[in-house]
Amino acid sequence: MKLFLALGTSLTLSVTAAEEGESPKPVPVTPDSKTQPLPRTKTENPEKPARPPGLNGKLEDHLTKRRARVAEARKKARERAKASRDALKPKVPELVLPKGSAPKEKLTGSWTLQGESLGRSLTTQFQKAAGKGATFKLSKMTGDYMAEINPELNRITVLWKDWKMESVTSRGDLAVTLTVAVEGSQEYEIVELIDSEKRETRKIRMRLIKDETTSESFFQGARMRTKVDLPGLTSGHWAISEGILYLQGSQQEEAWKFDQKAKE
């Protein structure tokens, strides 16, 4: 009965307020005593613990030492790589030419190669081809190797005149003979001829442009079908001293010596 009276009174007040133009006031809702508020989620990040004093300095020292070790390792690797590349490069022989020289105009004329010079080159070449454990010996060499030089025409003509060599190659108790005879001419083009007071910069560059030589080679008395490779002129340094022409190729340890032929 009391509940009905309360509801009636409330409705009467609401209607009266509406008639007077006032907005009805909401009835406050009393939460149930059994309803518990939801806990709030903490989104705040907990603060990181501060590093102990001195740790930053120790870490920086460690990184500095590590960078130094890496740099040293890279330096040693570069040095090893450079040493490997240098070992593969052919070694340039020391110049053995006279320091002084006559001017390049004196090159003009006919020059005969000294037999000793060609003999040493032959021995070096064939000994290298024979390999370790074998011995090459030049028994006999006859004939002439002549070079006619004409700087004005940029030409060098080489003449093999009745040239012949005999040799023996031995390995233990086994010995074989080789005989080579060459006749004919070769023509070289002088690509560059530099005159200088210093032997290091006194150079000549040439290339073979024509080979009209014929040769016969006999191995153990049997004729060979292949042509034996013989030493020839190569680019390098030159000098004329006391009437002798010196030509030292870029890979030659000794210079070839030519005697000038007297004009007929």
C-alpha positions as a Markdown table, in Angstrom:
| # | Residue | x | y | z |
|---|---|---|---|---|
| 1 | Met | 0.0 | 0.0 | 0.0 |
| 2 | Lys | 2.8 | 2.4 | 0.9 |
| 3 | Leu | 4.6 | 1.4 | -2.4 |
| 4 | Phe | 1.5 | 2.4 | -4.4 |
| 5 | Leu | 1.3 | 5.8 | -2.6 |
| 6 | Ala | 5.0 | 6.5 | -3.3 |
| 7 | Leu | 4.6 | 5.7 | -7.0 |
| 8 | Gly | 1.5 | 7.9 | -7.2 |
| 9 | Thr | 3.2 | 10.8 | -5.5 |
| 10 | Ser | 6.2 | 10.5 | -7.9 |
| 11 | Leu | 4.0 | 10.4 | -11.0 |
| 12 | Thr | 2.1 | 13.4 | -9.7 |
| 13 | Leu | 5.2 | 15.4 | -9.2 |
| 14 | Ser | 6.6 | 14.5 | -12.6 |
| 15 | Val | 3.4 | 15.6 | -14.3 |
| 16 | Thr | 3.3 | 18.8 | -12.4 |
| 17 | Ala | 6.9 | 19.6 | -13.3 |
| 18 | Ala | 6.2 | 18.9 | -17.0 |
| 19 | Glu | 3.2 | 21.2 | -16.9 |
| 20 | Glu | 5.3 | 24.0 | -15.5 |
| 21 | Gly | 8.0 | 23.5 | -18.2 |
| 22 | Glu | 10.7 | 22.0 | -16.2 |
| 23 | Ser | 12.6 | 19.0 | -17.2 |
| 24 | Pro | 12.1 | 16.0 | -15.0 |
| 25 | Lys | 15.1 | 15.2 | -12.8 |
| 26 | Pro | 16.5 | 11.7 | -13.3 |
| 27 | Val | 16.1 | 9.4 | -10.4 |
| 28 | Pro | 19.5 | 8.5 | -9.0 |
| 29 | Val | 20.4 | 4.8 | -9.3 |
| 30 | Thr | 21.8 | 3.3 | -6.2 |
| 31 | Pro | 24.3 | 0.6 | -7.1 |
| 32 | Asp | 23.8 | -2.8 | -5.7 |
| 33 | Ser | 26.0 | -3.5 | -2.8 |
| 34 | Lys | 27.0 | -6.8 | -4.4 |
| 35 | Thr | 28.4 | -5.1 | -7.6 |
| 36 | Gln | 32.1 | -4.5 | -7.4 |
| 37 | Pro | 33.9 | -1.9 | -9.7 |
| 38 | Leu | 36.2 | -3.3 | -12.4 |
| 39 | Pro | 39.9 | -2.9 | -11.6 |
| 40 | Arg | 41.7 | -0.4 | -13.8 |
| 41 | Thr | 44.5 | -1.8 | -16.1 |
| 42 | Lys | 47.8 | -0.2 | -15.5 |
| 43 | Thr | 49.2 | 0.9 | -18.8 |
| 44 | Glu | 52.2 | 2.8 | -17.4 |
| 45 | Asn | 55.5 | 1.1 | -18.2 |
| 46 | Pro | 57.6 | 0.4 | -15.2 |
| 47 | Glu | 60.8 | 2.5 | -15.1 |
| 48 | Lys | 64.0 | 0.6 | -16.2 |
| 49 | Pro | 66.5 | 0.1 | -13.4 |
| 50 | Ala | 69.4 | 2.5 | -13.7 |
| 51 | Arg | 72.8 | 1.0 | -14.6 |
| 52 | Pro | 75.2 | 0.7 | -11.8 |
| 53 | Pro | 77.8 | 3.5 | -11.7 |
| 54 | Gly | 80.8 | 2.8 | -13.9 |
| 55 | Leu | 79.0 | 0.3 | -16.2 |
| 56 | Asn | 78.8 | 2.7 | -19.1 |
| 57 | Gly | 82.5 | 3.3 | -19.0 |
| 58 | Lys | 83.3 | -0.4 | -19.0 |
| 59 | Leu | 81.0 | -1.0 | -21.9 |
| 60 | Glu | 82.6 | 1.8 | -23.9 |
| 61 | Asp | 86.1 | 0.4 | -23.2 |
| 62 | His | 85.0 | -3.0 | -24.3 |
| 63 | Leu | 83.6 | -1.7 | -27.6 |
| 64 | Thr | 86.7 | 0.4 | -28.2 |
| 65 | Lys | 89.0 | -2.6 | -27.8 |
| 66 | Arg | 86.8 | -4.7 | -30.0 |
| 67 | Arg | 86.8 | -2.2 | -32.8 |
| 68 | Ala | 90.6 | -2.0 | -32.5 |
| 69 | Arg | 90.9 | -5.8 | -32.8 |
| 70 | Val | 88.7 | -5.8 | -35.9 |
| 71 | Ala | 90.7 | -3.0 | -37.5 |
| 72 | Glu | 94.0 | -4.8 | -36.8 |
| 73 | Ala | 92.6 | -8.1 | -38.2 |
| 74 | Arg | 91.5 | -6.3 | -41.4 |
| 75 | Lys | 94.9 | -4.6 | -41.8 |
| 76 | Lys | 96.7 | -7.9 | -41.5 |
| 77 | Ala | 94.3 | -9.5 | -44.0 |
| 78 | Arg | 95.0 | -6.7 | -46.5 |
| 79 | Glu | 98.8 | -7.1 | -46.0 |
| 80 | Arg | 98.5 | -10.9 | -46.6 |
| 81 | Ala | 96.4 | -10.3 | -49.8 |
| 82 | Lys | 99.0 | -7.7 | -51.1 |
| 83 | Ala | 101.9 | -10.1 | -50.4 |
| 84 | Ser | 100.1 | -12.8 | -52.3 |
| 85 | Arg | 99.5 | -10.5 | -55.3 |
| 86 | Asp | 103.1 | -9.3 | -55.3 |
| 87 | Ala | 104.3 | -12.9 | -55.2 |
| 88 | Leu | 102.4 | -13.6 | -58.4 |
| 89 | Lys | 103.9 | -10.6 | -60.2 |
| 90 | Pro | 107.0 | -11.3 | -62.3 |
| 91 | Lys | 110.1 | -9.9 | -60.7 |
| 92 | Val | 111.8 | -7.1 | -62.7 |
| 93 | Pro | 115.5 | -7.9 | -63.1 |
| 94 | Glu | 118.1 | -5.3 | -62.1 |
| 95 | Leu | 119.5 | -3.2 | -64.9 |
| 96 | Val | 123.0 | -4.1 | -65.8 |
| 97 | Leu | 123.5 | -1.6 | -68.6 |
| 98 | Pro | 126.3 | 1.1 | -68.6 |
| 99 | Lys | 125.1 | 4.3 | -67.0 |
| 100 | Gly | 126.2 | 6.4 | -69.9 |
| 101 | Ser | 125.4 | 6.1 | -73.5 |
| 102 | Ala | 125.9 | 7.5 | -76.9 |
| 103 | Pro | 122.8 | 9.2 | -78.5 |
| 104 | Lys | 120.2 | 7.2 | -80.3 |
| 105 | Glu | 121.5 | 8.4 | -83.7 |
| 106 | Lys | 124.4 | 6.1 | -83.2 |
| 107 | Leu | 122.1 | 3.1 | -83.3 |
| 108 | Thr | 122.0 | 3.2 | -87.1 |
| 109 | Gly | 124.0 | 0.4 | -88.7 |
| 110 | Ser | 124.7 | -3.3 | -88.5 |
| 111 | Trp | 125.3 | -5.1 | -85.2 |
| 112 | Thr | 126.5 | -8.7 | -84.7 |
| 113 | Leu | 125.4 | -10.4 | -81.5 |
| 114 | Gln | 128.2 | -11.8 | -79.4 |
| 115 | Gly | 128.0 | -15.6 | -79.2 |
| 116 | Glu | 128.4 | -15.6 | -75.4 |
| 117 | Ser | 125.2 | -13.5 | -75.0 |
| 118 | Leu | 123.1 | -15.7 | -77.2 |
| 119 | Gly | 124.6 | -18.8 | -75.6 |
| 120 | Arg | 123.6 | -17.8 | -72.1 |
| 121 | Ser | 120.0 | -17.0 | -73.3 |
| 122 | Leu | 119.8 | -20.4 | -74.9 |
| 123 | Thr | 121.0 | -22.2 | -71.8 |
| 124 | Thr | 118.6 | -20.3 | -69.6 |
| 125 | Gln | 115.6 | -21.0 | -71.8 |
| 126 | Phe | 116.3 | -24.7 | -72.5 |
| 127 | Gln | 117.3 | -25.4 | -68.9 |
| 128 | Lys | 113.9 | -24.0 | -67.7 |
| 129 | Ala | 112.1 | -26.1 | -70.3 |
| 130 | Ala | 114.0 | -29.3 | -69.2 |
| 131 | Gly | 112.8 | -28.9 | -65.6 |
| 132 | Lys | 114.3 | -29.9 | -62.3 |
| 133 | Gly | 116.6 | -32.9 | -62.2 |
| 134 | Ala | 117.7 | -32.3 | -65.8 |
| 135 | Thr | 120.8 | -30.5 | -67.1 |
| 136 | Phe | 121.1 | -28.7 | -70.4 |
| 137 | Lys | 124.5 | -28.1 | -72.0 |
| 138 | Leu | 125.2 | -26.1 | -75.1 |
| 139 | Ser | 127.8 | -28.1 | -76.9 |
| 140 | Lys | 128.4 | -26.0 | -80.0 |
| 141 | Met | 127.1 | -22.9 | -81.8 |
| 142 | Thr | 128.1 | -21.5 | -85.2 |
| 143 | Gly | 126.9 | -18.8 | -87.6 |
| 144 | Asp | 125.8 | -15.2 | -87.0 |
| 145 | Tyr | 122.9 | -13.4 | -85.5 |
| 146 | Met | 122.9 | -9.8 | -87.0 |
| 147 | Ala | 120.6 | -6.8 | -86.4 |
| 148 | Glu | 120.4 | -4.0 | -88.9 |
| 149 | Ile | 118.9 | -1.0 | -87.1 |
| 150 | Asn | 117.3 | 2.0 | -88.9 |
| 151 | Pro | 115.7 | 4.4 | -86.4 |
| 152 | Glu | 114.5 | 6.8 | -89.2 |
| 153 | Leu | 112.3 | 4.0 | -90.6 |
| 154 | Asn | 111.5 | 2.5 | -87.2 |
| 155 | Arg | 112.8 | -0.8 | -88.4 |
| 156 | Ile | 115.1 | -3.6 | -87.1 |
| 157 | Thr | 116.0 | -6.4 | -89.5 |
| 158 | Val | 117.5 | -9.5 | -87.9 |
| 159 | Leu | 119.5 | -11.9 | -90.1 |
| 160 | Trp | 120.2 | -15.5 | -89.2 |
| 161 | Lys | 123.3 | -16.5 | -91.2 |
| 162 | Asp | 124.2 | -20.2 | -91.3 |
| 163 | Trp | 123.2 | -20.3 | -87.6 |
| 164 | Lys | 123.4 | -23.7 | -85.9 |
| 165 | Met | 123.4 | -25.1 | -82.3 |
| 166 | Glu | 124.1 | -28.5 | -80.8 |
| 167 | Ser | 123.1 | -29.5 | -77.3 |
| 168 | Val | 122.8 | -32.3 | -74.8 |
| 169 | Thr | 120.2 | -32.7 | -72.1 |
| 170 | Ser | 120.8 | -35.3 | -69.4 |
| 171 | Arg | 118.8 | -36.7 | -66.6 |
| 172 | Gly | 120.6 | -39.2 | -64.5 |
| 173 | Asp | 122.1 | -41.9 | -66.9 |
| 174 | Leu | 119.8 | -40.8 | -69.7 |
| 175 | Ala | 121.1 | -38.2 | -72.3 |
| 176 | Val | 119.4 | -36.9 | -75.4 |
| 177 | Thr | 120.7 | -34.6 | -78.1 |
| 178 | Leu | 119.1 | -31.6 | -79.9 |
| 179 | Thr | 120.4 | -29.9 | -83.0 |
| 180 | Val | 118.7 | -26.7 | -84.4 |
| 181 | Ala | 119.7 | -24.9 | -87.6 |
| 182 | Val | 118.1 | -21.5 | -88.6 |
| 183 | Glu | 118.4 | -19.4 | -91.8 |
| 184 | Gly | 116.5 | -16.3 | -92.9 |
| 185 | Ser | 115.3 | -12.9 | -91.6 |
| 186 | Gln | 112.9 | -11.3 | -89.1 |
| 187 | Glu | 111.6 | -7.8 | -89.2 |
| 188 | Tyr | 110.7 | -5.8 | -86.1 |
| 189 | Glu | 108.9 | -2.4 | -85.9 |
| 190 | Ile | 110.3 | 0.1 | -83.4 |
| 191 | Val | 107.2 | 1.3 | -81.6 |
| 192 | Glu | 109.0 | 3.7 | -79.3 |
| 193 | Leu | 112.6 | 4.8 | -78.9 |
| 194 | Ile | 113.5 | 7.0 | -75.9 |
| 195 | Asp | 116.9 | 8.7 | -75.5 |
| 196 | Ser | 117.8 | 9.8 | -72.0 |
| 197 | Glu | 120.8 | 10.4 | -69.8 |
| 198 | Lys | 119.4 | 8.0 | -67.3 |
| 199 | Arg | 119.5 | 4.3 | -68.1 |
| 200 | Glu | 116.2 | 3.7 | -66.3 |
| 201 | Thr | 114.3 | 5.9 | -68.8 |
| 202 | Arg | 116.4 | 5.0 | -71.9 |
| 203 | Lys | 114.0 | 2.6 | -73.5 |
| 204 | Ile | 113.1 | 0.8 | -76.7 |
| 205 | Arg | 109.8 | -0.9 | -77.5 |
| 206 | Met | 109.5 | -3.2 | -80.5 |
| 207 | Arg | 107.3 | -5.9 | -82.0 |
| 208 | Leu | 107.9 | -8.7 | -84.5 |
| 209 | Ile | 105.9 | -8.0 | -87.7 |
| 210 | Lys | 107.4 | -10.5 | -90.1 |
| 211 | Asp | 109.2 | -13.8 | -89.7 |
| 212 | Glu | 110.8 | -15.3 | -92.8 |
| 213 | Thr | 113.1 | -17.8 | -91.1 |
| 214 | Thr | 113.3 | -21.5 | -91.8 |
| 215 | Ser | 114.6 | -24.0 | -89.3 |
| 216 | Glu | 115.4 | -27.7 | -89.0 |
| 217 | Ser | 115.5 | -29.4 | -85.7 |
| 218 | Phe | 116.7 | -32.9 | -84.9 |
| 219 | Phe | 116.0 | -34.8 | -81.7 |
| 220 | Gln | 118.2 | -37.8 | -81.2 |
| 221 | Gly | 119.0 | -37.6 | -84.9 |
| 222 | Ala | 115.3 | -37.7 | -85.9 |
| 223 | Arg | 113.8 | -34.7 | -87.6 |
| 224 | Met | 111.2 | -32.8 | -85.6 |
| 225 | Arg | 108.0 | -31.6 | -87.2 |
| 226 | Thr | 107.5 | -28.7 | -84.7 |
| 227 | Lys | 109.5 | -25.5 | -84.8 |
| 228 | Val | 111.8 | -25.0 | -81.8 |
| 229 | Asp | 111.3 | -21.7 | -80.1 |
| 230 | Leu | 114.5 | -19.6 | -79.9 |
| 231 | Pro | 115.3 | -16.3 | -78.1 |
| 232 | Gly | 114.7 | -13.1 | -79.9 |
| 233 | Leu | 114.7 | -9.3 | -79.5 |
| 234 | Thr | 112.3 | -8.0 | -76.8 |
| 235 | Ser | 111.4 | -4.5 | -75.5 |
| 236 | Gly | 113.5 | -3.1 | -72.7 |
| 237 | His | 116.4 | -0.8 | -72.2 |
| 238 | Trp | 119.4 | 0.1 | -74.4 |
| 239 | Ala | 122.8 | 1.7 | -74.3 |
| 240 | Ile | 125.8 | 2.2 | -76.5 |
| 241 | Ser | 129.1 | 2.3 | -74.7 |
| 242 | Glu | 132.7 | 2.0 | -76.1 |
| 243 | Gly | 131.3 | 0.8 | -79.5 |
| 244 | Ile | 129.1 | -2.0 | -77.9 |
| 245 | Leu | 125.3 | -2.0 | -78.1 |
| 246 | Tyr | 123.6 | -3.3 | -75.0 |
| 247 | Leu | 120.0 | -4.5 | -75.2 |
| 248 | Gln | 118.4 | -5.7 | -72.0 |
| 249 | Gly | 114.8 | -7.1 | -72.3 |
| 250 | Ser | 112.4 | -6.4 | -69.5 |
| 251 | Gln | 112.6 | -10.0 | -68.3 |
| 252 | Gln | 116.3 | -10.5 | -69.0 |
| 253 | Glu | 118.8 | -10.7 | -66.2 |
| 254 | Glu | 121.7 | -10.0 | -68.6 |
| 255 | Ala | 122.0 | -7.7 | -71.5 |
| 256 | Trp | 122.7 | -8.8 | -75.1 |
| 257 | Lys | 125.9 | -7.3 | -76.4 |
| 258 | Phe | 126.3 | -6.5 | -80.0 |
| 259 | Asp | 129.5 | -5.5 | -81.9 |
| 260 | Gln | 129.1 | -2.9 | -84.6 |
| 261 | Lys | 130.0 | -4.2 | -88.0 |
| 262 | Ala | 132.5 | -2.0 | -89.9 |
| 263 | Lys | 131.1 | -0.3 | -93.0 |
| 264 | Glu | 132.2 | -2.0 | -96.2 |
